[in-house]
Amino acid sequence: MLYRSAIEELRDWKRTKTQQALMVMGARQVGKTTLIREFARQEYESIAEINFFSNKIAAQTLSDAVDVDDLMLRISALTGVSIIPGKTLLFLDEVQECKDMLTWIKFLTERNGADTILSGSLLGLDAYVHTRSLPVGFLRKTCMYPLTFEEYCRARGVVPELWRTMEEAVLAHKPVPDFIHELLSRRFREYLLVGGMPDAVQTYCETSQIVPVRNVQRDLFDLYESDIVKYVENPVEARQIKMVYEAIPAQLNAPTKRFKYARLDRNLRFANLETAFDWLTSAGIAIQATRVGQVSYPIGLSEDRTSFKFFLNDIGILTSRLMGKVDLDIINGKTGINYGSLFEATVAQELLAHGFTPHYYSSKKGGEVDFVIESATTGDTRLIEVKSGKDYRRHSALSNLLESGEAKSAIVLHDGNVKLAENRIYAPVYAAHLAMECR
């Protein structure tokens, strides 16, 4: 099985919970079900599982329960498993298909003490919106994403000790040892092609070929498109969401990388497509980095939701949508392609997976910085510039913000090794997850 760091969150829930169930959310096909089954195998004697998507009668069966005893009877009949507190994990999968299930969670955990994990695709958001009574205090939530670059490296045989050596070097502002830097740089180029969707990663690990990986990624892209039709009842909104979704790769290839409505239709405005942007972001299949006009905490005060960069949730799916010989160019490290957009998309994916909301800075006087993030605990902000090629030291907007005192420090992510220059750090792009820590 592929290593997923999210299993530590599940273990933490098991150690610290009182009467809380755990809700594991995320986009379709990011590995939620596989992870929870593996967690159950390691931590419990048995698992009682109901999948509300594949078992069409399950939702109605549980919705008809009149009390918690009746509910347990129905769960027992559906699973065929005796649920023993502390020894059995009750796993309710695709819970967005059963709108009444969340209402029952409080009574289920409070009365029966059943260790319960729910898993839901973010595509079925109405299931949460229309739930009659959310169990406040009885439901802990966590979100899963495609494999991070670290998880991908683990799948490709990079041992944890080597990864830690890289992190220690970056945090100490020292060059990563050459053999480690070269290995991780190769793996990063692979990651641009393979991405982090578990099926794609597993396929590459088994075949070492890009063609079957691309087939998996195209199937995933088509799956997300078919889900738009399934979950969006309004046909006009469904068409708009599909139009935006299909346009993301071309939009990212533009020099500014900002999403321009006029590229779709010169008469379109943000108000026409706001639902599409919100739906794709909330569903977890796109990442939105909105513009901010200040770099001091709290940056949200200057947020402009009408101006943003829009990324697909997985770099592999993104590169699978690009035309031409992009696969060979990436493998050979050619500079003719727009690495900048690929690097930025990967950094956005890494930031989100590590708990940061990505924004970008732009103002008429100050110019533009690729990303700005802030710590939810300390309030610290961080400027991040993403560069490819030999001009990685050219970043006038970032330099101006540092020289004016508006920002205290910054990190420039590029395809080289660690370097220092006054109040900025140049670090390998594969170390994007250290952007806030590296000072």
C-alpha positions in Angstrom: 0.0 0.0 0.0 1.1 3.6 -0.7 2.3 5.4 2.4 -0.1 8.2 3.4 0.8 10.6 6.2 -2.9 11.1 6.9 -2.9 7.8 8.8 -1.2 9.6 11.7 -4.3 11.9 11.9 -6.4 8.8 12.2 -4.2 7.3 14.9 -4.3 10.6 16.8 -8.1 10.6 16.6 -8.2 7.1 18.0 -5.9 8.1 20.9 -7.6 11.4 21.8 -11.3 11.0 20.9 -14.0 10.9 23.6 -17.3 10.4 21.8 -16.2 11.9 18.5 -16.7 10.3 15.1 -14.2 11.2 12.4 -15.2 12.6 9.0 -12.5 12.1 6.3 -13.3 14.3 3.4 -11.6 14.9 0.0 -12.1 14.8 -3.7 -13.0 11.6 -5.4 -10.2 9.0 -5.9 -7.6 10.6 -3.5 -7.4 7.4 -1.5 -9.8 7.9 1.4 -11.3 4.4 1.4 -8.0 2.6 1.0 -6.4 4.5 3.9 -9.3 3.9 6.3 -9.4 0.2 5.5 -5.6 0.0 6.1 -6.1 1.9 9.4 -8.8 -0.5 10.5 -6.5 -3.5 9.6 -3.8 -2.1 11.8 -5.8 -0.8 14.7 -8.9 -3.0 15.1 -9.9 -6.6 15.1 -12.7 -6.1 12.6 -14.4 -3.6 10.3 -18.1 -3.0 9.7 -18.3 -1.2 6.4 -21.2 0.4 4.5 -20.7 2.1 1.2 -23.7 4.3 0.4 -22.7 4.7 -3.2 -22.4 1.0 -4.1 -25.1 -0.2 -1.8 -28.2 1.6 -3.1 -30.6 0.3 -0.4 -28.4 1.3 2.5 -29.3 5.0 2.6 -33.0 4.3 2.7 -32.6 1.5 5.2 -30.8 3.7 7.7 -33.0 6.7 7.0 -36.1 4.7 8.0 -34.6 4.0 11.5 -36.9 5.2 14.3 -34.3 5.3 17.1 -30.7 4.4 17.8 -31.5 0.8 18.7 -33.3 0.4 15.4 -30.4 2.0 13.7 -27.9 -0.5 15.2 -30.2 -3.3 14.1 -30.2 -2.0 10.5 -26.4 -1.4 10.5 -25.8 -4.9 11.8 -28.1 -6.4 9.1 -26.3 -4.4 6.4 -22.7 -5.2 7.5 -23.1 -8.7 8.9 -20.6 -7.8 11.5 -20.9 -7.7 15.3 -19.8 -4.2 16.4 -17.8 -4.3 19.6 -16.7 -1.0 21.1 -13.0 -0.5 20.9 -12.5 -3.6 18.7 -14.6 -2.9 15.7 -14.4 0.1 13.4 -17.7 1.2 11.9 -16.8 2.7 8.5 -19.6 4.6 6.7 -18.3 5.4 3.2 -19.6 7.9 0.6 -21.8 9.4 3.3 -22.8 12.2 1.1 -25.2 9.7 -0.5 -27.1 9.4 2.9 -28.2 12.8 4.1 -29.6 11.5 7.4 -26.5 9.7 8.5 -24.7 12.7 10.0 -27.8 13.4 12.2 -27.4 10.0 13.7 -23.7 10.2 14.6 -24.2 11.9 18.0 -26.6 9.2 19.2 -24.5 6.4 17.6 -21.3 7.3 19.4 -22.9 8.6 22.6 -25.2 5.6 23.1 -23.2 2.7 21.7 -19.6 3.9 21.9 -18.9 2.7 18.4 -15.6 3.9 16.9 -17.0 5.5 13.8 -15.3 6.9 10.7 -17.2 8.5 7.9 -15.8 9.2 4.5 -17.3 11.7 2.0 -16.6 13.1 -1.4 -16.7 16.8 -1.4 -18.6 16.6 -4.7 -21.8 15.9 -2.8 -21.9 19.1 -0.7 -25.6 19.2 -0.5 -25.5 16.3 1.8 -23.9 18.5 4.4 -25.8 21.6 3.6 -29.2 19.9 4.0 -28.5 17.8 7.0 -31.2 18.4 9.6 -29.0 18.6 12.6 -25.2 18.6 12.5 -23.7 16.8 15.6 -21.7 19.7 17.1 -18.9 18.4 19.3 -19.4 14.8 18.1 -17.7 15.0 14.7 -14.0 15.7 14.0 -13.1 16.5 10.4 -10.0 16.1 8.4 -9.3 16.4 4.6 -7.2 14.2 2.3 -5.5 15.4 -0.9 -3.5 13.7 -3.6 -0.1 12.3 -2.6 2.3 15.1 -1.6 5.8 15.1 -3.2 7.1 13.5 0.0 4.6 10.7 -0.2 5.4 10.2 -3.9 9.1 9.9 -3.0 8.3 7.3 -0.4 6.4 5.3 -3.0 9.4 5.6 -5.3 11.8 4.2 -2.8 13.2 7.4 -1.2 13.9 6.4 2.4 12.7 8.7 5.2 16.3 9.2 6.5 17.3 10.7 3.1 14.2 13.0 3.1 15.0 14.2 6.6 18.6 15.0 5.6 17.3 17.2 2.8 14.9 19.0 5.2 17.7 19.6 7.8 19.9 21.1 5.1 17.2 23.4 3.8 16.2 24.6 7.3 19.9 25.1 8.2 20.3 27.2 5.0 22.9 24.8 3.7 23.1 23.1 0.2 21.4 19.8 0.0 24.1 17.1 -0.6 24.5 16.7 -4.4 23.5 13.1 -4.6 20.3 13.8 -2.7 19.5 16.9 -4.6 20.0 15.1 -8.0 17.8 12.2 -6.9 15.0 14.5 -5.6 15.2 16.7 -8.7 14.7 13.6 -10.9 11.8 12.4 -8.7 10.3 15.9 -8.9 10.4 15.8 -12.7 8.6 12.4 -12.5 6.1 14.0 -10.1 5.2 16.7 -12.7 4.1 13.8 -15.0 2.7 11.3 -12.6 1.2 13.6 -9.9 -0.3 12.4 -6.7 -3.5 10.5 -7.5 -3.0 7.1 -6.0 -4.1 5.1 -9.0 -1.7 7.0 -11.2 1.2 6.6 -8.7 0.5 2.9 -8.3 0.4 2.4 -12.0 3.7 4.1 -12.5 5.4 2.2 -9.7 4.2 -1.1 -11.3 5.0 -0.3 -14.9 7.6 2.6 -15.1 5.6 3.7 -18.2 3.9 7.0 -18.8 1.2 5.8 -21.3 -0.8 3.7 -18.8 -0.4 6.6 -16.3 -1.9 9.1 -18.8 -4.8 6.7 -19.4 -5.5 6.7 -15.6 -5.3 10.5 -15.5 -7.6 11.0 -18.4 -10.1 8.6 -16.9 -10.0 10.7 -13.7 -10.5 13.9 -15.6 -13.5 12.4 -17.3 -14.8 11.1 -14.0 -14.8 14.5 -12.5 -16.6 15.9 -15.5 -19.3 13.2 -15.2 -19.7 14.1 -11.5 -20.5 17.7 -12.5 -23.5 16.5 -14.4 -24.5 14.1 -11.6 -24.3 16.6 -8.7 -25.3 19.9 -10.4 -29.0 19.9 -11.2 -29.1 23.2 -13.1 -28.0 22.5 -16.7 -26.7 26.0 -17.3 -24.5 25.9 -14.1 -23.3 22.4 -15.1 -22.2 23.7 -18.5 -20.4 26.7 -17.0 -18.6 24.5 -14.5 -17.4 22.1 -17.2 -16.3 25.1 -19.3 -14.2 26.5 -16.5 -12.8 23.1 -15.6 -11.7 22.4 -19.1 -10.2 25.8 -19.5 -7.8 25.7 -16.5 -4.7 24.2 -18.3 -4.8 26.8 -21.1 -5.4 29.6 -18.5 -2.4 28.6 -16.5 -0.2 28.7 -19.7 -0.8 32.4 -20.1 2.0 34.8 -19.0 0.2 36.1 -15.9 -1.4 32.8 -15.0 -4.4 34.6 -13.7 -7.8 33.3 -14.7 -9.3 35.7 -17.3 -13.0 35.4 -18.0 -12.6 37.1 -21.3 -10.6 34.2 -22.6 -13.7 32.1 -22.4 -16.1 34.8 -23.6 -15.5 38.5 -23.8 -18.9 39.2 -22.3 -18.4 37.1 -19.2 -17.8 38.6 -15.8 -17.0 37.1 -12.4 -20.7 37.1 -11.4 -21.5 34.9 -14.3 -19.1 32.2 -13.2 -18.8 32.6 -9.4 -20.8 29.4 -8.8 -18.5 27.5 -11.1 -15.4 28.7 -9.3 -16.9 28.0 -5.9 -18.1 24.5 -6.9 -14.8 23.4 -8.3 -12.9 24.6 -5.3 -15.3 23.2 -2.8 -15.4 19.9 -4.6 -11.6 19.7 -4.1 -10.8 19.3 -7.8 -9.4 22.8 -8.2 -7.3 25.1 -6.1 -8.0 28.8 -6.0 -5.3 31.4 -5.0 -7.0 34.7 -4.6 -5.3 38.1 -4.9 -4.3 40.1 -1.8 -3.2 43.7 -1.8 -1.1 43.5 1.4 1.5 41.1 2.8 1.0 41.8 6.5 -1.3 39.8 8.8 -4.2 39.4 8.4 -3.8 39.2 4.6 -7.5 38.3 4.3 -8.5 41.9 4.9 -7.2 42.8 1.4 -8.5 39.8 -0.4 -10.0 40.3 -3.8 -12.1 37.2 -4.7 -12.7 38.3 -8.2 -9.0 38.0 -9.2 -7.3 34.7 -8.7 -5.2 31.9 -10.1 -6.9 28.6 -10.6 -5.1 25.3 -10.6 -6.2 21.7 -11.0 -5.9 19.7 -7.8 -3.2 17.4 -9.2 -0.2 18.3 -11.3 -0.3 14.9 -13.1 -3.8 15.5 -14.3 -2.7 19.0 -15.4 0.2 17.8 -17.5 -1.9 15.1 -19.0 -4.1 17.9 -20.5 -1.2 19.7 -22.1 -0.6 19.4 -25.8 2.7 18.5 -27.7 5.7 16.6 -26.4 5.5 17.9 -22.9 6.3 14.5 -21.4 9.6 14.2 -23.3 10.5 17.8 -22.5 9.9 17.3 -18.8 11.9 14.1 -18.7 14.8 15.6 -20.6 14.7 18.8 -18.5 14.2 21.1 -21.6 13.7 24.7 -20.8 11.5 25.4 -23.9 8.2 24.6 -22.0 6.6 26.8 -19.5 8.0 25.3 -16.3 6.9 28.3 -14.4 3.2 27.3 -14.6 3.9 23.7 -13.7 6.1 24.7 -10.8 3.4 27.1 -9.5 0.7 24.5 -9.8 2.8 22.0 -7.9 3.6 24.5 -5.2 -0.1 25.4 -4.8 -0.9 21.7 -4.4 1.9 21.3 -1.7 0.8 24.4 0.2 -2.8 23.3 0.4 -1.9 19.7 1.5 0.3 21.1 4.3 -2.5 23.3 5.7 -1.9 26.7 4.0 -4.4 28.7 2.0 -2.5 30.0 -1.0 -2.9 33.6 -2.1 -0.9 35.8 -4.5 0.1 39.4 -4.1 -0.5 42.0 -6.7 -0.7 45.8 -6.8 -0.2 48.5 -9.4 2.8 50.0 -7.5 4.3 46.9 -6.0 4.0 44.4 -8.8 3.2 40.7 -8.3 4.5 37.9 -6.0 3.5 34.3 -6.8 2.2 33.3 -3.4 1.6 34.7 0.1 0.7 32.4 3.0 0.2 33.0 6.7 0.4 30.9 9.8 -2.9 30.2 11.5 -1.2 30.0 14.9 1.4 32.7 14.8 0.1 35.1 12.2 3.4 35.2 10.4 3.2 35.8 6.7 5.6 34.5 4.0 6.3 35.6 0.5 7.0 32.8 -2.0 8.3 33.3 -5.5 8.5 30.4 -7.8 11.1 30.5 -10.5 12.4 28.2 -13.3 15.5 28.7 -15.4 18.5 30.8 -14.9 16.7 34.1 -14.0 15.6 32.9 -10.6 17.3 36.0 -9.0 15.0 38.4 -10.9 12.0 39.1 -8.7 11.5 42.9 -8.5 8.2 42.9 -6.7 9.5 40.6 -3.9 12.7 42.7 -3.6 10.6 45.9 -3.3 8.4 44.5 -0.6 11.5 43.4 1.4 13.4 46.7 0.9 10.3 48.8 1.9 9.9 46.8 5.1 6.4 45.6 4.2 7.8 42.0 4.4 10.5 40.7 6.6 11.6 37.6 4.7 10.9 35.6 1.7 11.7 32.3 0.0 12.4 31.8 -3.7 11.7 28.2 -4.9 13.7 27.2 -8.0 15.2 24.2 -9.7 18.6 24.7 -8.1 20.1 24.1 -4.7 20.0 26.2 -1.5 21.5 29.7 -1.6 21.3 32.7 0.7 21.0 36.4 -0.2 20.3 38.9 2.6 16.7 38.4 3.8 15.7 35.9 1.2 16.4 32.2 0.8 16.7 30.3 -2.5 15.5 26.7 -2.0 14.8 23.8 -4.2 11.2 23.7 -5.5 10.8 20.2 -4.2 11.1 21.7 -0.6 8.0 23.9 -1.0 6.4 22.3 2.1 9.1 24.1 4.2 8.2 27.6 2.9 6.9 28.8 6.2 9.5 27.1 8.4 12.6 28.1 6.4 13.7 31.5 7.8 
